[in-house]
Amino acid sequence: MAKRRTKKRTHTQATEEEVQATPRSMVLKLGAHSKPTPSLTSLVKDVRAIMQPHTATRLKERKANKLKDFLVMAGPLGVSHLMLFSQSEQGNVNLRIARTPRGPTLCFKVLSYSLSKDIRKITRRPKSLAGADFAHPPLLVMNNFTTAKSENKKPEDLLMTSMFQNMFPPISAQSSKPSAIRRVLMITKNSDTGYLELRHYAIDTQAVDVSKGVKRLLNAKRLKKNVPNLGKRGDVSELLLDNAGAGFTSESELDDDAIVSVAQSSIQRPVKKELTAADDNNSIGTTKRAVKLTEVGPRMCLQLVKIEEGVCDGKILHHAYIKKTPKEIKEMEKKVAAQQKLKAIRRKEQEENVKRKLEAKAQVGGRMKRGAEKAKLAATAEGSADEASADAKSDNEEDMNVEEMSDYDLELADAKLKSDDEEMSE
C-alpha cells in the first residue's frame, strides 16, 4: 500500500484581519518640477526597497498623474501611507509622509542623501541583498525620540514617533522568527539640531565558537562555493582546529557586545507527541554568534518643516519657521472656516448647475429623438404608399393587357375607367 506524502507547512497563513491591519505604502515622485534628476529617481527606487515587501516596487508615475489619482486608488488597494518626493526648480528635494485617508502629513526637507550604489562604493565589503532579504519588513530602531513617558515631550515629536512606528507592522514575540529579520532601518534624532538620520543595514551573523576552517566550510555550504583546498595540509584536523591561526575568535572587528547566545533545536520535535521536560531540555542547545550590521543604503538627513492636518492640505499643526500667537491662530481658524463654508456653497451651486444642464440636455435629446422617430415613420409611410401604388399599377397593367384582351373585354374595361373618372370628379 503506497504511503501518502504530506507536504509540511513551513509558515502559518495570515488571517484576513492581519492582512487588513498590515500597513502598506506607496513611494512616489510628484511635484511642479516635471523632469526630476536621475538621482531622485534612484532615491525613490532605493526607498521602495526599504519599504518592501508591503509597497508597490514597480509603480510608474506619469506627468499627468496628480495626488488625487493616487488617493482614489489608495482605498481599494489598502494603502495606509504615502511617501511623496518632490524636487523644485532650484534642485531642493522635499519628502512628505501622509497617512491616508484623513492625514496627518509630515513635511520634511531632505538636507542630504546618498544612494545605495554610493554606499556600496565606500564600503570595504559591500553586501548585496537577495529576494529572501526583502520577504519581510525591516526592523525599525528609533533612537533619541520622544515617547509618551518622556518628561520634555512635544506634540510634534509624539506625532512623528507614532507616524514612523505605524509605517511598519508590529513584531510579535510568539509568531515572529529571528531568522526572518534580515534588515534594520535605524532612525536617529539629533538632540541639538532636531535633524533625522536614516540608515538602512543588512543583518549578518557569524559563528564565533568555531575556527576559521570550520567557518570556511560553513560559508562554502551556505554560499554554494567550492570546498577549501586541503592539498597543503597533512590532516583534516589542521583545517578544523587551525592551531597555527588566530584561534577560534579571529575576527578582530567583532566586539564582545556583538556576541549573543542563540537557541537552536538539535532534533526535530514530533508533531503530535508531547515532549517531556527532559526531552525539551536535551533537544534545545545554544550557540554563540556575532551579529554584524552592514550598511546597504540609502541614507538621508531630514529636517521637519511642518505638519498638516489633512493629506497634503488642511490646517497647519506645526511649523518650524513660522510661529503664531493664540489670537492669530483663532483668526486663522475663522478664516479657514469661512473659506470652507464658501467652498461648500460653490460646490452646491456647481452641482445644481450640472444637474440643470443635464436635464436640459435630456429634454433636447428627447425632442430630437421624437423628431427623428417622426421622420422615420413618415419615410416609412411614403415608402409603403409608393410600393402600394406601384403594385396597383402593375396589377392594372397586368389586368388591362391590350394584346391579350378581346373586344368585349376592352369595352368593359373602358366603361369601368369612365365610371371611376366620374366618381373621382364627384
C-alpha positions in Angstrom: 0.0 0.0 0.0 1.5 3.3 -1.1 2.1 5.9 1.6 0.6 9.3 1.1 3.1 12.0 1.2 2.0 15.1 3.1 3.7 18.4 2.4 4.8 20.1 5.6 3.8 23.7 6.0 6.7 26.0 6.6 4.7 29.0 7.8 1.3 29.9 9.0 -1.0 31.8 6.7 -2.0 35.2 7.8 -5.6 35.8 8.6 -7.8 38.4 6.9 -7.7 40.7 9.9 -3.9 40.6 9.9 -3.7 41.3 6.2 -6.0 44.3 6.6 -4.1 45.6 9.6 -0.7 45.4 7.8 0.4 48.9 6.8 1.1 49.4 3.1 2.8 52.3 1.4 3.4 54.0 -1.9 6.6 55.8 -2.7 6.1 58.4 -5.4 7.8 61.4 -7.0 5.4 64.2 -7.7 5.6 68.0 -7.8 5.7 71.0 -10.1 9.1 70.0 -11.5 8.2 67.8 -14.4 11.7 66.5 -15.1 13.3 65.2 -11.9 17.0 64.4 -11.8 18.2 60.8 -12.3 19.5 60.8 -8.7 16.0 61.5 -7.4 14.6 58.6 -9.4 17.2 56.3 -8.0 16.5 57.6 -4.5 12.8 56.7 -4.9 13.7 53.2 -6.0 16.0 52.8 -3.0 13.3 53.9 -0.6 10.9 51.4 -2.2 13.5 48.7 -1.5 13.5 49.8 2.2 9.7 49.6 2.4 9.5 46.1 0.9 7.5 43.8 0.8 4.4 45.9 1.6 4.9 48.5 -1.1 4.5 49.0 -4.9 8.0 48.5 -6.2 7.1 48.7 -9.9 4.8 51.7 -9.8 5.3 54.1 -12.7 4.2 57.7 -12.4 3.1 59.8 -15.3 3.4 63.5 -15.8 -0.4 63.8 -15.9 -0.9 62.0 -12.6 -2.0 64.1 -9.7 -2.1 63.4 -6.0 -5.9 62.9 -6.2 -5.4 59.9 -8.6 -3.3 58.0 -6.1 -5.7 58.9 -3.2 -8.6 57.4 -5.1 -6.7 54.1 -5.6 -5.3 54.1 -2.0 -8.5 52.8 -0.5 -9.2 49.8 -2.8 -5.5 48.8 -2.6 -5.3 49.1 1.2 -2.5 51.7 1.1 -2.1 53.4 4.5 0.9 55.7 3.9 2.1 57.8 1.0 5.7 58.9 0.7 5.9 61.8 -1.8 9.2 63.0 -3.1 9.3 66.3 -5.0 12.0 68.5 -6.4 11.9 72.2 -7.0 13.4 74.1 -10.0 16.3 75.1 -7.7 17.1 71.4 -7.0 15.8 71.2 -3.4 14.3 67.8 -2.5 11.3 67.5 -0.2 9.6 64.5 1.4 6.0 64.3 2.5 4.8 61.3 4.6 1.0 61.2 4.7 -1.5 58.9 6.4 -4.5 58.1 4.3 -7.3 58.9 4.0 -7.5 61.7 6.5 -3.9 62.6 7.4 -1.9 64.0 9.0 1.1 64.8 6.8 4.7 65.3 7.8 6.7 67.6 5.5 10.4 67.2 5.6 13.3 68.9 3.8 15.9 66.5 2.5 19.1 68.2 3.5 21.4 65.5 2.0 21.1 61.9 0.8 23.3 59.1 -0.6 22.2 56.3 -2.9 22.7 52.6 -2.3 25.3 52.5 -5.1 27.3 55.2 -3.4 27.2 53.3 -0.1 28.5 50.2 -1.9 31.4 52.1 -3.3 32.7 53.3 0.0 32.0 50.0 1.9 35.0 47.7 2.3 33.0 44.6 2.0 29.7 45.5 0.4 26.7 43.2 0.8 24.2 42.5 -1.9 20.6 41.8 -0.9 18.7 39.0 -2.5 15.0 38.3 -2.8 14.8 36.5 0.5 16.1 39.5 2.3 13.1 41.5 1.2 10.5 38.9 2.1 9.9 40.6 5.5 9.9 44.2 6.5 12.9 45.7 8.3 13.3 46.0 12.0 12.6 49.6 13.0 15.1 51.1 15.5 14.4 54.6 16.7 17.0 56.5 18.8 16.6 59.6 20.9 12.9 60.0 20.1 10.3 61.5 22.4 7.8 59.0 23.9 4.6 59.4 26.0 6.6 58.7 29.2 9.2 61.4 28.4 9.4 64.4 30.7 10.0 67.0 28.0 7.6 65.7 25.4 6.4 67.8 22.5 3.2 67.1 20.4 5.1 67.2 17.1 7.7 64.7 18.4 5.0 62.3 19.6 3.2 62.6 16.3 6.4 61.9 14.4 7.2 58.9 16.6 3.7 57.4 16.1 3.9 58.0 12.3 7.2 56.1 11.9 6.0 53.3 14.1 2.7 52.8 12.3 4.5 52.6 8.9 5.8 49.1 9.8 3.9 46.1 11.2 4.5 45.3 14.8 6.7 42.4 15.8 5.0 39.6 17.7 7.3 37.7 20.1 5.2 34.5 19.7 5.0 34.3 15.9 8.0 36.2 14.6 11.1 34.3 13.8 14.6 35.8 14.4 15.9 34.3 11.1 13.2 36.3 9.2 14.5 39.7 10.3 17.4 40.4 7.9 17.3 44.2 7.7 17.3 47.1 10.1 16.1 50.7 9.5 17.6 53.0 12.0 16.3 56.5 12.5 18.3 58.7 14.9 17.2 62.1 16.0 19.9 64.7 16.8 19.1 66.3 20.1 20.8 69.5 19.2 19.6 70.3 15.7 16.5 68.1 15.6 17.6 66.5 12.3 16.7 62.9 11.5 19.4 60.5 10.2 18.1 57.5 8.3 20.3 54.4 7.8 19.5 51.0 6.2 21.5 48.0 7.3 21.6 44.3 6.5 22.0 41.9 9.4 24.7 39.2 9.1 25.5 36.6 11.8 28.8 34.8 12.2 29.7 31.8 14.3 32.4 32.6 17.0 32.8 29.2 18.7 34.5 27.6 15.7 37.8 28.1 13.9 38.5 29.7 10.6 38.5 26.4 8.8 35.0 25.4 10.0 33.8 28.9 9.1 35.1 28.4 5.6 33.3 25.1 5.4 30.0 26.6 6.6 30.3 29.5 4.3 31.1 27.2 1.4 27.9 25.2 2.1 25.8 28.4 2.7 27.1 30.3 -0.3 27.4 27.2 -2.5 31.2 27.7 -3.0 33.9 25.2 -3.5 35.4 23.3 -0.5 38.7 24.7 0.7 41.8 23.1 -0.8 43.4 20.5 1.6 46.4 19.8 -0.6 48.8 21.7 1.6 47.6 20.2 4.8 48.7 16.9 6.3 45.5 16.1 8.1 41.9 17.4 8.2 42.4 18.4 11.8 44.7 21.2 10.7 41.8 22.8 8.9 39.2 22.2 11.7 41.4 23.1 14.7 43.5 25.8 12.9 46.2 25.6 15.5 48.5 27.9 13.5 45.8 30.5 13.1 44.5 33.2 15.4 42.3 30.9 17.5 38.5 30.5 17.4 37.6 34.1 17.5 39.9 35.6 15.0 37.5 38.4 13.8 39.2 41.5 15.2 36.3 43.8 14.3 33.8 41.9 16.5 33.1 43.4 19.9 32.0 41.5 23.0 28.7 43.3 22.9 28.0 41.9 19.4 28.3 38.3 20.6 25.0 36.8 21.7 23.7 33.3 22.6 21.2 31.9 20.1 18.9 29.0 21.0 18.7 26.3 18.3 17.0 22.9 18.1 19.3 20.0 17.6 16.5 17.5 16.8 13.1 17.8 15.2 10.2 17.8 17.5 7.4 15.4 16.8 4.1 16.9 15.7 1.6 15.0 17.8 3.6 13.5 20.6 4.1 15.8 23.6 7.7 16.3 24.8 8.7 15.8 28.4 10.7 18.4 30.3 13.9 16.3 29.9 13.4 15.8 26.2 12.8 19.5 25.8 16.0 20.5 27.6 18.1 18.0 25.7 16.6 19.0 22.3 17.5 22.7 22.6 21.0 23.9 22.6 22.7 27.3 22.5 25.4 28.6 20.2 27.3 31.9 20.3 27.0 34.0 17.2 28.3 37.5 16.4 25.7 40.0 14.9 27.2 42.3 12.4 25.4 45.2 10.5 26.4 46.2 7.0 25.1 49.4 5.6 23.4 48.9 2.3 21.8 52.3 1.8 20.3 54.7 1.1 20.9 57.3 3.8 19.1 60.6 4.3 19.3 63.6 6.5 15.8 65.1 7.1 14.5 68.2 8.7 10.9 68.5 9.9 9.4 71.7 8.3 5.7 71.5 9.1 2.8 69.2 9.9 -0.6 69.5 8.2 -3.9 68.2 9.4 -5.1 66.5 6.2 -3.4 64.8 3.3 -1.1 67.5 2.0 -3.7 70.2 2.9 -5.7 71.5 5.8 -4.8 73.3 9.0 -1.1 73.6 9.8 -0.5 72.0 13.2 3.2 72.8 13.5 5.7 74.9 11.5 9.5 75.1 12.1 9.9 78.7 11.0 6.5 80.5 11.5 5.2 80.9 15.0 1.8 82.4 15.7 0.1 83.7 18.8 -3.2 82.3 20.1 -5.0 85.3 18.8 -3.6 84.8 15.3 -4.4 81.2 15.4 -8.1 81.9 16.2 -8.2 84.5 13.4 -6.7 81.9 11.0 -9.3 79.3 12.1 -12.1 81.7 11.4 -10.7 82.5 8.0 -10.3 78.8 7.2 -13.9 78.1 8.4 -15.2 80.9 6.2 -13.3 79.6 3.2 -14.7 76.1 3.8 -18.2 77.5 4.0 -17.8 79.4 0.8 -16.3 76.3 -0.9 -19.3 74.2 0.2 -21.7 76.9 -1.2 -19.9 77.0 -4.5 -19.8 73.2 -4.7 -23.5 73.1 -4.1 -24.2 75.7 -6.8 -21.9 73.8 -9.2 -23.8 70.5 -8.6 -27.1 72.3 -9.2 -25.8 73.8 -12.5 -24.5 70.5 -13.7 -27.9 68.9 -12.8 -29.8 71.6 -14.7 -27.6 71.3 -17.8 -28.1 67.5 -17.8 -31.8 67.9 -17.6 -31.9 70.5 -20.4 -29.7 68.2 -22.5 -32.0 65.3 -21.8 -35.0 67.4 -22.9 -33.3 68.5 -26.1 -32.2 65.0 -26.8 -35.8 63.8 -26.2 -37.2 66.3 -28.8 -34.5 65.4 -31.3 -35.3 61.7 -30.7 -39.0 62.2 -31.2 -38.4 64.3 -34.4 -36.1 61.5 -35.7 -38.8 58.9 -35.0 -41.5 61.0 -36.8 -39.2 61.5 -39.8 -38.5 57.8 -39.8 -42.3 57.0 -39.6 -43.1 59.5 -42.5 -40.3 58.0 -44.6 -41.7 54.5 -43.9 -45.3 55.6 -44.8 -44.2 57.2 -48.1 -42.2 54.1 -49.0 -45.2 51.9 -48.3 -47.6 54.2 -50.3 -45.2 54.2 -53.3 -45.0 50.4 -53.1 -48.8 50.2 -53.0 -49.2 52.4 -56.0 -46.6 50.6 -57.9 -48.3 47.3 -57.0 -51.7 48.7 -58.1 -50.2 50.0 -61.3 -48.6 46.7 -62.0 -51.9 44.9 -61.2 -53.8 47.2 -63.6 -51.2 46.7 -66.3 -51.5 43.0 -65.8 -55.3 43.2 -65.9 -55.5 45.5 -68.9 -53.1 43.9 -71.2 -54.4 45.1 -74.6 -52.8 42.5 -76.7 -54.4 39.7 -74.7 -58.0 41.2 -74.4 -60.9 40.6 -76.7 -63.3 43.3 -78.0 -65.9 42.6 -75.3 -63.2 42.9 -72.6 -62.0 46.1 -74.0 -65.5 47.6 -73.8 -66.0 46.5 -70.2 -62.6 48.0 -69.2 -63.4 51.3 -70.9 -66.8 51.5 -69.1 -65.1 50.8 -65.8 -62.5 53.5 -66.3 -65.2 56.0 -67.2 -67.2 55.2 -64.1 -64.0 55.6 -62.0 -63.3 59.0 -63.5 -66.9 60.2 -62.8 -66.6 59.1 -59.2 -63.3 60.9 -58.8 -64.8 64.1 -60.3 -67.7 64.0 -57.9 
